[in-house]
Amino acid sequence: MRSLTVRLPDQLAIEVEAESRERSCAMSDIVRERLQRSAGLARDLSARLTLIADLTGSADGLPSDLSGQTKKYLKPWALARSLLVDAGFPVAIL
């Protein structure tokens, strides 16, 4: 196994040290596990995005410039939401 020196922010170093003491293992083991877990999550996200890549841009009826003029298209929705809130309807925040 190769060796690598890493500088950690103080708070992260404190967390790693505390976990190391709790689990009675080396700090390098904690850092290694966290890096492997993080790499696995990144692979999972990449795989999920690959699964839906063919759906990108496939919604019918949307304007071609939606990303460039988001505020213009969302303004009616914001108005409708504020009217619902003013009328006392519960509106979920997404």
N, C-alpha and C positions, 0 to 999 in steps of 0.2 A: 504494500500500500504506500502511496506517495504522501509526502508531508507538505503542508501548506500553512503559512502564517496568515492569520486574519485579524484585523483590528475591528473591534465591536464597539458600538455606542455604549456608554456607561450603563444605561438602563437594561439593554439586552444582555450585557455581560453579567449584571446582577441576577437577572432571571435565569441565565444558564448556570451560574454558580449555585443558586438556590436549588434548582432542579437536580443538579449533580449531587448535592448533599442529600437531598430527599431520597434519591434513588441509589445512592452509594455507588456511583459510577463516574468515570472520567468525563470532564467537560467536553473533550473531543468527541466522545460517544454521543453526547446530547446534540452537539452541533452537527455531526454527521447524520443523525436521525432526522433532524429538522431539515437539513438540505435535501435528503432523499425524499422526505414527505413532500416538500415544496416542489421538487422536480416531478414527482408523480402527479401532483395536482395540476401542474402546467401541462403535462402530457394529456391528462384527462380533459382539460379545457380545450386543448388543441384538437383532440379527437372529436369532441362534441361540436366544435365549430366546423370541422370538416364535414360532419354529418348533415349540417344544415346549409352548407355553402351553396348548394344548388338552388336554394329557396331565395337567396338574396336577390332583391329586385323583382320578385315574381308576383307581388301584390297588384292586382288590377285596380284601375280607377284612381290611382294616386298621381298627383302632378309630377312631372319630370324634374322639377326644381325644388322638391320638398326640403332637401337638406339646406339649400341656400336661403330659403324664406320660411323657416320654421315658425317664427313668431307670427307671421301673417296667417298661417294655417291653424295655429293653435289659439289665436285670439278668440274665435267664437266658442271654443271649448272652455276657455278660462272664464268667459262671461257666463256661460251656462252653469259652470261649477259654482261661481260666486252667487248666482241667483238661487241655486239649490241650497247653498249654505245659509243664505239670508232667510230662506223659507223654513229653515230648521231641519232639513233633510241631512242625515248623516252621510258624509262623503269620505270615502277612504282615500288616504294619501298613498300613492304608489311610489 
